[in-house]
Amino acid sequence: MTRRAVAVTLLAVLVAGCSGPIFANPPLVPVAPATPTAGPARPPDPIPISFPRDDGPHDRLTEWWYYTGHLRDGEGARWGFEFVIFRAERGHFPITWASHVALTDETAGRFVDDQRSEIGPQVDVSPDSGLDLIVGPSPTLADAWRMQSIEAIKYHVAAQSAEFGIRLDLVDTRPAPVLHRGNGWVDFGPAGGSYYYSRPRMTASGTLTLGQWPQRQELAVEGTAWFDHQWGDFISVGGGGWDWFAVNLDDGTDLTISLVRAADGSYPLVYGTIVDADGRATHLDRGDFELEADPSRTWTSPSTGATYPAGWTIRVPGQALVIDLEPTVAGQELDTRPTTGVVYWEGSQVVRATRNGRPVGGEAYVELTGYAPAGQ
């Protein structure tokens, strides 16, 4: 059995054993805590987050590093991208990694994605303080899927699949990341908890590669990116899935909203964070905003049969904000059952917003899980 096959098999076992997906993007509602891998005693949570130390991996049950973003090439074509690396440790099992990469050609209406997994500590080549992850197997480092922290606010990502690739340098435009809920700790009570911070407004520049070798086309691109990093001793979500929204407005406002559904359709966890143009973050409880999916706007996947909402209105009365979102491309679904056991939709959005009734432009990404039929 190849190492890739072992990784797939182990991830499938872990997923099945958890009664739900072990990986996700927004803050989670775990069904139960589990015993982390034995290690040196540490102080009780929450521990103050420190940078660049906490950019790197942690000895916790579940962790991920998540980029989404918006790029433009020299001809004015627009592209959305997603790149994520997941880490899982479960008792005496080896550390398991999975990675997804996706590219949305908003101009041509095309979406492509790929996935990769690996087992073992060799993925983590991070320095003592910082981040450097290389997910293989890869015949050459040039084809590796890699996330790196370069300096305090500078990062690099690269992922090359058979059909497409990204290679980007990213710089945070703000001196410090956003710590959700004020200190970066999402408390789930007896079920555990999660550390969670974001860099919602990064510049991005680099190249996209399109097509297969030797006919690959290389495009210089620039744009923006949103980065989420989350880790903690939790395993699975409420049985109904979740919706996650990340919006950047042209007036400097950044907004993220998470809605986690239970199996009965209720929402045990709903919250958000809004950041003003000066970088000041404010926590939003569920009563501070309204989010409504438009029932007349949906998309049904021809491959999985899942029907997803495809249009939303967000209202933040305290900010006099009204935001309408609609996918740039309808089909932005990822079937990642070989690596993480889930089918989900994640895609770039058309943003139509007003503040105090005046139009304001923007960009956004949305993630949707729990919409695929049972068993998918």
Stockholm file with secondary structure:
# STOCKHOLM 1.0

chainA/1-376         MTRRAVAVTLLAVLVAGCSGPIFANPPLVPVAPATPTAGPARPPDPIPISFPRDDGPHDRLTEWWYYTGHLRDGEGARWGFEFVIFRAERGHFPITWASHVALTDETAGRFVDDQRSEIGPQVDVSPDSGLDLIVGPSPTLADAWRMQSIEAIKYHVAAQSAEFGIRLDLVDTRPAPVLHRGNGWVDFGPAGGSYYYSRPRMTASGTLTLGQWPQRQELAVEGTAWFDHQWGDFISVGGGGWDWFAVNLDDGTDLTISLVRAADGSYPLVYGTIVDADGRATHLDRGDFELEADPSRTWTSPSTGATYPAGWTIRVPGQALVIDLEPTVAGQELDTRPTTGVVYWEGSQVVRATRNGRPVGGEAYVELTGYAPAGQ
#=GR chainA/1-376 SS CCHHHHHHHHHHHHHHHTTSCSCCSSCCCCSSCCCCCCCSCCCCSCCCCCTTGGGSCCSSSEEEEEEEEEEEETTSCEEEEEEEEEEECCTTSCCEEEEEEEEEETTTTEEEEEEEEEESGGGBCCCSSSCEEEECCCSSGGGCEEEEEEETTEEEEEEECSSEEEEEEEEESSSSCEETTTTSEEECGGGCEEEEEEEEEEEEEEEEEESSTTSCEEEEEEEEEEEEEEEESCCCCCTTEEEEEEEEETTSCEEEEEEEECTTSCCSEEEEEEECTTCCEEEEEGGGCEEEECTTCEEECTTTCCEEECCEEEEEGGGTEEEEEEESSSCCEEECTTTTSCEEEEEEEEEEEEETTEEECEEEEEEEESCSCTTC
#=GC SS_cons         CCHHHHHHHHHHHHHHHTTSCSCCSSCCCCSSCCCCCCCSCCCCSCCCCCTTGGGSCCSSSEEEEEEEEEEEETTSCEEEEEEEEEEECCTTSCCEEEEEEEEEETTTTEEEEEEEEEESGGGBCCCSSSCEEEECCCSSGGGCEEEEEEETTEEEEEEECSSEEEEEEEEESSSSCEETTTTSEEECGGGCEEEEEEEEEEEEEEEEEESSTTSCEEEEEEEEEEEEEEEESCCCCCTTEEEEEEEEETTSCEEEEEEEECTTSCCSEEEEEEECTTCCEEEEEGGGCEEEECTTCEEECTTTCCEEECCEEEEEGGGTEEEEEEESSSCCEEECTTTTSCEEEEEEEEEEEEETTEEECEEEEEEEESCSCTTC
//
